[in-house]
Amino acid sequence: MKKKLFLATTLALIVILVLTMSALAAPLGSWVTDFTLFNLSSTAGANITLSAYPTNNGTSSWTKADTISAGGSYYYNPVTDAGFPAGFAGSIVVSSDQPLAGTVTLANDLTGAQYASDAYGAVSSPSMSVILPIVMSGLGTWNTRITVQNAGSSNANVTIDYTGTNAPADSAISNLPPNAMAMVDQAGLATNFNGSAVVTSTQPVAVVVEEYKTTGGVLVTYNGIPSSVADTTIYLPGYIDQGPWATDMTIVSAGGSGTVTVTFAGSAASLSGPVSPTSSPYLNRYGSLPSGWSGSFPTSYYGATTVTSTTPVVVAYNISNSGSGGSGNLAQGYVGFAASQGAMTVVVPLIEHMYSTGWNTTFSVQSLDGTPATLSMTYSGNLAPLCNPCNVTMSAASQTFNQTTDGHVPTGFLGGVKIVSNKNIVVIADQANTASASYAGGDSAAGFIGFPSP
């Protein structure tokens, strides 16, 4: 019997937000999403049902039944399915009789410098209170758009409360039906607003934020963070300030005032300063430190960061080629991991090696105890891996794996990987295509997370 349940460790229902060739898109172009699912059960195949719900509509307009082998991956692209509704804008719910993890990618239909894409994780833990650390309105050419999906059993009333200088008035969504989604674009709500927001709802909701430029060519997405996930220690794998690559982070208090310390694995550099409910520190090596903050960033650094605080916080961070000599056209967004989100088994649903027109992925692993972990990686996809499993002892507390150089999977591979570690780890990943002329000068970089697996 299939169950539609949101559980912290066993996922039987996934929420995926879909915009397919939609006129609703405020960022330039028409938009389409595809997604990859991974069956977290290593012993049983998954029977899944995909159900599509138009925007603000709780009645499904399309369904599809399929299966995923035990420990296997499943890729779906609505563009290649003649049965999927044309011009659809809305959400998809995936129900399954086995736990799943999923990665969703979205991209516009433009080319060259106007091309933009990013990714986010299918939502496993909807919440009635969700923190959004990065929200913008009229910040030069930057704005955000917030998408909310009702994961509850009855209509939801939703409030978006903005915090920060020049914050706009609250936004509201009324009577959002179960399974349906609604979008609130911050464009035009304020001028020069760069702050945060909290989404509160009468039903559990899944939330995704898109950071976009009205001039096109860059898109950054991240998952909203349930307030219950806020912690006094947050881990940021894959932090890079090296060559053209730069990382910035925004730290938001989940309630009280306190002192925050930021450390970098393997480096003596550190930062420290205050955080409060009305002050969200923004840290960027290429900018000045916030008021009351001191310390230094590491130079030519690629590793992992740990944020500790005397009050519970959440963190969102963006990685882009906006550093020394960078053109700023490649960007991806992530949220930091609380200690409770670390696991000894993590699944990355989307892994590619020169797939299709040249898509590649990398993934970064951070060991939570600050020492190297021993990893056993089992790949599953359209082609057989070159090692099964692929066993690696990390060279440091943080290590990045690259499908083009590591020799784990063959050219043309599309699938996922299950990482088994001898200690708790957290993982982020990204995909990019620098081979195709269609994306030259645009934003083909897309960031997403690894999921704890039972």
C-alpha positions as CSV (number, residue, x, y, z in Angstrom):
1,M,0.0,0.0,0.0
2,K,1.4,3.4,-1.0
3,K,1.5,6.0,1.7
4,K,1.6,9.8,1.2
5,L,3.7,10.8,4.2
6,F,6.4,13.3,4.9
7,L,8.9,11.7,7.2
8,A,12.3,13.0,8.4
9,T,14.3,9.8,7.4
10,T,11.9,7.7,5.3
11,L,10.5,9.6,2.3
12,A,7.3,8.2,0.9
13,L,6.1,11.4,-0.7
14,I,8.2,13.9,-2.6
15,V,7.1,17.4,-3.5
16,I,8.5,18.8,-6.8
17,L,7.8,22.2,-8.0
18,V,7.5,22.3,-11.8
19,L,7.3,25.2,-14.3
20,T,7.1,24.0,-17.9
21,M,7.1,26.6,-20.6
22,S,5.3,28.9,-18.3
23,A,4.3,32.5,-18.9
24,L,4.4,32.9,-15.1
25,A,8.2,33.1,-15.1
26,A,9.4,36.5,-14.1
27,P,13.1,35.6,-14.9
28,L,13.7,35.9,-18.7
29,G,12.6,33.1,-20.9
30,S,10.2,30.2,-20.6
31,W,11.1,27.6,-18.1
32,V,11.2,23.8,-17.9
33,T,12.2,21.4,-15.1
34,D,13.4,17.8,-15.1
35,F,14.1,15.6,-12.1
36,T,16.0,12.5,-11.0
37,L,14.7,10.2,-8.3
38,F,16.8,7.7,-6.3
39,N,15.2,4.6,-4.6
40,L,16.8,4.6,-1.1
41,S,15.8,0.9,-0.6
42,S,18.6,-1.5,-1.5
43,T,16.4,-4.5,-1.4
44,A,13.0,-3.6,-2.9
45,G,11.9,-1.9,-6.1
46,A,9.8,1.2,-5.8
47,N,6.3,1.6,-7.4
48,I,5.8,5.3,-8.0
49,T,3.0,7.6,-9.2
50,L,3.7,11.1,-10.5
51,S,0.7,13.5,-10.1
52,A,0.7,17.0,-11.6
53,Y,-1.2,19.9,-10.0
54,P,-1.7,23.2,-11.8
55,T,-0.8,26.4,-10.0
56,N,-3.4,27.2,-7.2
57,N,-5.3,24.0,-8.1
58,G,-5.7,21.0,-5.9
59,T,-7.0,18.7,-8.7
60,S,-4.5,16.6,-10.5
61,S,-4.4,17.2,-14.3
62,W,-2.0,14.3,-15.1
63,T,-0.6,11.1,-13.6
64,K,2.0,8.6,-14.5
65,A,2.9,5.3,-12.9
66,D,6.3,3.8,-13.1
67,T,8.9,1.7,-11.2
68,I,12.5,2.2,-9.9
69,S,14.7,-0.7,-9.2
70,A,16.2,-1.3,-5.7
71,G,19.0,1.2,-5.2
72,G,18.3,2.6,-8.7
73,S,17.8,6.0,-10.2
74,Y,15.0,7.3,-12.4
75,Y,15.1,10.4,-14.7
76,Y,12.0,12.2,-16.0
77,N,11.8,15.1,-18.4
78,P,8.3,16.4,-19.3
79,V,9.6,17.8,-22.6
80,T,10.2,14.3,-23.9
81,D,6.8,13.0,-22.7
82,A,4.1,13.7,-25.3
83,G,1.5,12.9,-22.7
84,F,2.5,15.7,-20.3
85,P,0.2,18.8,-20.4
86,A,1.7,21.5,-22.7
87,G,2.3,24.8,-21.1
88,F,1.9,23.4,-17.6
89,A,2.9,25.4,-14.6
90,G,2.5,23.9,-11.2
91,S,3.7,21.1,-9.0
92,I,4.3,17.4,-9.0
93,V,3.8,15.0,-6.2
94,V,5.6,11.6,-6.3
95,S,4.1,8.9,-4.1
96,S,6.0,5.7,-3.6
97,D,5.9,2.5,-1.6
98,Q,9.7,2.9,-0.9
99,P,11.7,5.9,0.4
100,L,13.0,8.2,-2.3
101,A,15.3,11.1,-2.7
102,G,15.1,13.6,-5.6
103,T,16.9,16.4,-7.4
104,V,15.1,18.9,-9.5
105,T,16.8,21.0,-12.2
106,L,15.2,24.0,-13.9
107,A,16.4,26.0,-17.0
108,N,15.1,28.5,-19.4
109,D,14.8,28.1,-23.2
110,L,17.4,30.8,-24.1
111,T,20.9,30.4,-25.3
112,G,24.3,32.0,-24.8
113,A,24.6,34.7,-22.2
114,Q,20.8,34.6,-21.5
115,Y,20.8,31.0,-20.6
116,A,20.1,30.3,-16.9
117,S,19.6,27.2,-14.8
118,D,19.9,25.8,-11.2
119,A,18.6,23.0,-9.1
120,Y,17.2,22.1,-5.7
121,G,16.2,19.1,-3.6
122,A,12.8,17.5,-3.6
123,V,11.3,18.4,-0.2
124,S,11.3,15.6,2.4
125,S,10.4,17.7,5.5
126,P,7.7,20.3,4.9
127,S,7.1,22.6,7.8
128,M,4.6,25.2,9.0
129,S,7.5,27.6,9.7
130,V,10.2,28.0,7.0
131,I,13.2,30.4,7.1
132,L,14.4,32.0,3.9
133,P,17.9,33.6,4.5
134,I,18.3,35.4,1.2
135,V,15.4,37.5,-0.2
136,M,15.8,40.5,-2.5
137,S,13.5,43.1,-4.1
138,G,14.8,45.8,-6.4
139,L,18.4,45.2,-5.4
140,G,19.8,46.6,-8.6
141,T,18.8,44.0,-11.2
142,W,18.3,41.3,-8.5
143,N,15.0,40.0,-7.2
144,T,13.7,36.7,-5.7
145,R,10.7,34.7,-6.3
146,I,9.2,32.4,-3.6
147,T,7.3,29.3,-4.5
148,V,5.2,27.6,-1.8
149,Q,3.5,24.2,-2.1
150,N,0.9,23.0,0.3
151,A,2.0,19.6,1.6
152,G,-0.9,19.3,4.1
153,S,-4.4,17.8,3.9
154,S,-6.5,20.9,3.9
155,N,-6.3,24.4,2.4
156,A,-3.5,26.6,3.7
157,N,-3.2,30.2,4.6
158,V,0.3,31.4,4.2
159,T,2.1,34.6,5.4
160,I,5.6,35.7,4.2
161,D,7.1,38.1,6.8
162,Y,10.2,40.0,5.5
163,T,13.0,41.3,7.7
164,G,15.7,43.8,6.9
165,T,16.2,47.4,5.8
166,N,13.6,48.6,3.3
167,A,11.6,45.4,3.9
168,P,8.3,45.3,2.1
169,A,4.9,44.6,3.8
170,D,4.0,41.0,4.4
171,S,2.8,38.9,1.5
172,A,-0.1,36.5,1.9
173,I,-1.4,33.4,0.1
174,S,-5.0,32.5,0.9
175,N,-6.7,29.1,0.7
176,L,-4.0,27.3,-1.2
177,P,-5.4,23.8,-1.9
178,P,-3.5,20.6,-0.8
179,N,-0.7,19.6,-3.3
180,A,-1.0,23.0,-5.1
181,M,1.6,25.7,-5.3
182,A,1.6,29.4,-5.5
183,M,4.4,31.9,-6.4
184,V,5.1,35.3,-4.9
185,D,7.6,37.4,-6.9
186,Q,9.4,40.1,-4.8
187,A,10.0,42.3,-7.9
188,G,8.3,45.6,-7.4
189,L,7.6,45.1,-3.7
190,A,10.4,47.3,-2.5
191,T,13.6,49.1,-3.5
192,N,17.1,48.1,-2.5
193,F,15.9,45.3,-0.2
194,N,18.4,42.6,0.7
195,G,17.1,40.7,3.7
196,S,15.4,37.5,4.8
197,A,11.9,36.2,5.3
198,V,10.0,33.6,7.4
199,V,7.1,31.7,5.8
200,T,4.4,30.6,8.3
201,S,1.4,28.5,7.3
202,T,-1.6,26.8,8.7
203,Q,-0.5,23.6,6.9
204,P,3.0,22.1,6.3
205,V,4.5,23.6,3.2
206,A,7.5,23.1,0.9
207,V,9.3,26.3,-0.1
208,V,11.9,27.0,-2.8
209,V,13.5,30.4,-3.5
210,E,14.8,31.6,-6.8
211,E,17.4,34.5,-6.9
212,Y,17.3,36.0,-10.4
213,K,18.5,39.0,-12.4
214,T,16.0,40.9,-14.4
215,T,18.6,41.2,-17.2
216,G,18.8,37.4,-17.4
217,G,21.8,35.0,-17.5
218,V,22.0,34.1,-13.8
219,L,19.7,32.0,-11.6
220,V,20.3,30.8,-8.0
221,T,17.9,28.5,-6.2
222,Y,17.8,27.1,-2.7
223,N,15.3,25.2,-0.5
224,G,13.6,27.0,2.4
225,I,14.9,25.8,5.8
226,P,12.4,24.5,8.4
227,S,12.7,26.6,11.6
228,S,13.1,23.3,13.5
229,V,16.4,22.7,11.7
230,A,18.1,25.8,13.1
231,D,21.1,24.8,15.2
232,T,24.1,26.2,17.0
233,T,26.5,24.3,14.6
234,I,26.0,24.5,10.8
235,Y,28.2,22.8,8.2
236,L,29.0,24.2,4.7
237,P,30.7,21.7,2.4
238,G,32.3,22.8,-0.8
239,Y,33.2,26.3,0.3
240,I,35.5,27.8,-2.3
241,D,37.4,31.1,-2.6
242,Q,40.0,30.3,-5.2
243,G,40.8,31.8,-8.5
244,P,37.6,33.1,-10.2
245,W,35.4,31.2,-7.7
246,A,33.9,32.9,-4.6
247,T,31.5,31.9,-1.9
248,D,29.3,34.3,0.1
249,M,27.0,33.3,3.0
250,T,24.1,34.8,4.9
251,I,23.5,33.8,8.6
252,V,20.1,34.2,10.1
253,S,19.1,33.9,13.7
254,A,16.2,31.6,14.4
255,G,15.1,33.7,17.4
256,G,17.7,35.3,19.7
257,S,20.8,37.3,19.7
258,G,24.2,35.7,19.9
259,T,27.8,35.5,18.8
260,V,28.8,33.5,15.6
261,T,32.2,32.0,14.8
262,V,33.1,30.8,11.3
263,T,36.0,28.4,10.8
264,F,37.6,26.9,7.7
265,A,38.8,23.3,7.8
266,G,42.6,23.1,7.5
267,S,43.0,26.8,7.8
268,A,43.9,29.1,10.7
269,A,41.6,31.8,9.3
270,S,38.4,32.6,11.1
271,L,35.6,35.2,11.5
272,S,33.5,36.2,14.4
273,G,30.7,38.6,15.1
274,P,27.1,39.2,16.3
275,V,23.8,38.0,15.0
276,S,20.3,39.1,16.0
277,P,16.7,38.7,14.9
278,T,17.0,42.0,13.0
279,S,20.6,41.6,11.8
280,S,21.6,38.9,9.3
281,P,25.4,39.0,8.7
282,Y,26.5,38.7,5.0
283,L,30.0,37.5,4.6
284,N,31.9,37.8,1.3
285,R,35.7,37.9,0.9
286,Y,35.3,40.6,-1.7
287,G,33.3,42.9,0.5
288,S,33.7,44.6,3.9
289,L,32.8,42.7,7.1
290,P,29.5,43.5,8.8
291,S,29.4,45.8,11.8
292,G,31.0,44.2,14.8
293,W,32.6,41.5,12.9
294,S,36.4,40.8,12.8
295,G,38.8,38.2,11.5
296,S,40.0,37.1,8.1
297,F,39.1,34.8,5.2
298,P,41.5,32.1,4.0
299,T,43.2,32.8,0.6
300,S,43.1,30.4,-2.4
301,Y,40.9,28.1,-0.3
302,Y,38.7,25.1,-1.3
303,G,37.4,23.1,1.5
304,A,34.6,23.2,4.1
305,T,33.3,25.7,6.6
306,T,31.7,25.3,10.1
307,V,29.5,28.0,11.6
308,T,29.1,27.9,15.4
309,S,26.8,30.2,17.3
310,T,25.6,30.8,20.8
311,T,22.0,31.0,19.5
312,P,20.4,28.7,16.9
313,V,20.9,29.9,13.3
314,V,20.5,28.9,9.7
315,V,22.8,29.6,6.8
316,A,22.4,30.0,3.0
317,Y,25.5,30.3,0.8
318,N,26.0,31.0,-2.9
319,I,29.0,29.9,-5.0
320,S,29.8,31.7,-8.2
321,N,32.6,32.6,-10.5
322,S,32.5,36.2,-9.4
323,G,36.0,36.2,-7.8
324,S,39.3,37.3,-9.2
325,G,39.0,37.3,-13.0
326,G,35.6,35.7,-12.9
327,S,32.7,36.8,-15.2
328,G,30.0,36.1,-12.7
329,N,27.9,34.0,-15.1
330,L,28.0,30.7,-13.2
331,A,26.3,30.5,-9.8
332,Q,24.6,28.0,-7.5
333,G,22.9,28.1,-4.1
334,Y,22.9,25.9,-1.1
335,V,21.8,25.9,2.6
336,G,24.0,24.8,5.4
337,F,23.5,21.5,7.3
338,A,22.7,21.1,10.9
339,A,24.5,18.4,12.8
340,S,21.3,16.3,12.9
341,Q,21.4,16.2,9.1
342,G,24.7,14.4,9.0
343,A,24.6,10.7,8.2
344,M,26.9,7.7,7.5
345,T,25.0,6.9,4.3
346,V,24.2,9.7,1.8
347,V,22.6,9.6,-1.7
348,V,23.3,12.1,-4.5
349,P,20.4,11.5,-6.9
350,L,22.0,13.2,-9.9
351,I,25.5,12.2,-11.3
352,E,26.6,12.9,-14.9
353,H,29.8,12.5,-16.9
354,M,29.7,14.2,-20.3
355,Y,26.0,13.3,-20.5
356,S,24.0,14.5,-23.5
357,T,25.6,17.8,-24.7
358,G,28.4,17.7,-22.1
359,W,26.8,17.8,-18.6
360,N,29.2,17.0,-15.7
361,T,28.8,16.9,-11.9
362,T,31.1,17.2,-9.0
363,F,30.2,16.6,-5.3
364,S,31.9,17.7,-2.1
365,V,31.9,15.7,1.1
366,Q,32.5,17.1,4.6
367,S,33.3,14.9,7.6
368,L,31.5,16.3,10.6
369,D,34.2,15.3,13.2
370,G,36.9,17.3,11.3
371,T,39.0,14.2,10.3
372,P,39.1,12.3,7.0
373,A,36.4,9.7,6.4
374,T,36.6,6.4,4.4
375,L,34.0,6.3,1.7
376,S,32.5,3.4,-0.3
377,M,30.6,4.8,-3.4
378,T,28.1,2.7,-5.4
379,Y,26.9,4.3,-8.6
380,S,23.6,3.4,-10.4
381,G,22.5,4.7,-13.8
382,N,22.2,4.2,-17.5
383,L,25.7,2.7,-17.8
384,A,27.8,0.4,-15.7
385,P,30.2,2.2,-13.4
386,L,34.0,1.7,-13.8
387,C,34.3,0.6,-10.2
388,N,31.7,-1.0,-8.0
389,P,32.0,0.1,-5.3
390,C,34.5,2.9,-5.6
391,N,36.4,3.1,-2.3
392,V,38.3,6.2,-1.2
393,T,39.8,7.4,2.0
394,M,39.5,11.2,2.0
395,S,42.7,13.2,2.1
396,A,41.3,15.8,4.5
397,A,38.1,16.6,6.4
398,S,36.7,17.9,3.1
399,Q,37.1,16.5,-0.4
400,T,35.6,17.1,-3.8
401,F,35.0,14.4,-6.3
402,N,34.9,15.1,-10.1
403,Q,33.3,12.7,-12.5
404,T,35.6,13.9,-15.4
405,T,38.8,13.1,-13.5
406,D,38.1,10.4,-10.9
407,G,37.5,7.5,-13.2
408,H,34.4,6.3,-11.4
409,V,31.8,6.4,-14.2
410,P,32.1,6.3,-18.1
411,T,31.4,9.0,-20.5
412,G,27.7,9.4,-21.1
413,F,26.7,8.3,-17.6
414,L,23.5,9.6,-16.1
415,G,22.4,8.3,-12.7
416,G,23.1,8.7,-9.0
417,V,25.5,7.5,-6.2
418,K,25.1,6.1,-2.8
419,I,28.0,7.0,-0.4
420,V,28.6,4.9,2.7
421,S,31.0,6.4,5.2
422,N,32.6,5.3,8.4
423,K,31.5,8.6,10.1
424,N,28.9,11.2,9.7
425,I,29.1,13.3,6.5
426,V,27.2,16.0,4.6
427,V,27.4,16.4,0.8
428,I,26.6,19.0,-1.8
429,A,26.8,18.6,-5.6
430,D,26.7,20.7,-8.7
431,Q,26.2,20.2,-12.4
432,A,27.5,22.4,-15.3
433,N,28.0,22.3,-19.0
434,T,31.0,24.2,-20.4
435,A,31.3,22.1,-23.5
436,S,28.2,23.2,-25.5
437,A,28.2,26.5,-27.3
438,S,24.5,26.9,-26.6
439,Y,25.3,27.8,-23.0
440,A,28.5,29.8,-23.5
441,G,28.5,32.9,-21.4
442,G,25.3,31.8,-19.6
443,D,24.6,30.2,-16.2
444,S,24.8,26.4,-16.7
445,A,25.8,25.8,-13.1
446,A,23.2,24.1,-10.8
447,G,23.7,23.2,-7.2
448,F,21.9,20.6,-5.1
449,I,22.4,18.5,-2.0
450,G,23.0,14.9,-0.9
451,F,20.3,13.2,1.1
452,P,20.7,11.0,4.2
453,S,19.6,7.4,3.5
454,P,18.4,4.7,5.9
